[in-house]
């Protein structure tokens, strides 16, 4: 026996307006409609209605729920796994946001948060350089020239990451973010490789290359906020001759 929308609302606890919305979005369509336009639901739709509403309360989008309802079991499991991952990421971001607000003051704000919402593709060139002020300046220029010779489209900014220091030398990489379309075969270029960087959240600070204590001071601030690093630090320059750069530390929220 069917139920009109008000009775179905009482059985599920969902307001009629919500049920009409789910009908409009084709998530939960009535089993039939009477000539006068009344929606008629059945008992076997009760659990489906509650499941749909639970997914909405869990923050799942209408589009994802529609896909879930029209998927096979394997695809359903994949979607659920993706949703769990997304929730974990949101929880980590919220923890970092709380740490940031606990650490920032009205008088000073040296650290900012920058989030990359999409994955990016880097091209990296590895170099060994002499330890000095702005040690990677010359290789930033030569790496930029290699990118031009390869005919690659890259986004603004030059990235540096230091891999190791030994005596008077340093080993590091100069990187560029490639545009979405790039050739799969870049030829045989020594000390060069492609790497995909997943979405990330960074603590950043504007720094001067002539400040010998900048790394120490930045890390002290990072620890004061309670942040934990996830991966290698990045330095972002707008050009090889800039005296300032953005220090970037990937963050991992504490468990």
Protein Blocks (a to p, Z undefined) as FASTA:
>chain_A
ZZdfklmmmmnopafklmmmmmmnomaccfbdcfkopacddfklmmmmmmmmmmmmnopa
fklmmmmmmccfklmmmmmmmmmmmmmmmmmmmmmmmmmmmmpcfkbcfbccdddfbdcd
dddddddddddehkllmmmmmmmmmmmmnopacdediddddfbdehjbccddddddddfb
dcfbgojaehiacddddddddddddddfklmklmmmmmmmmmmnopacedjdddddfbfk
bcbdcddddddddZZ
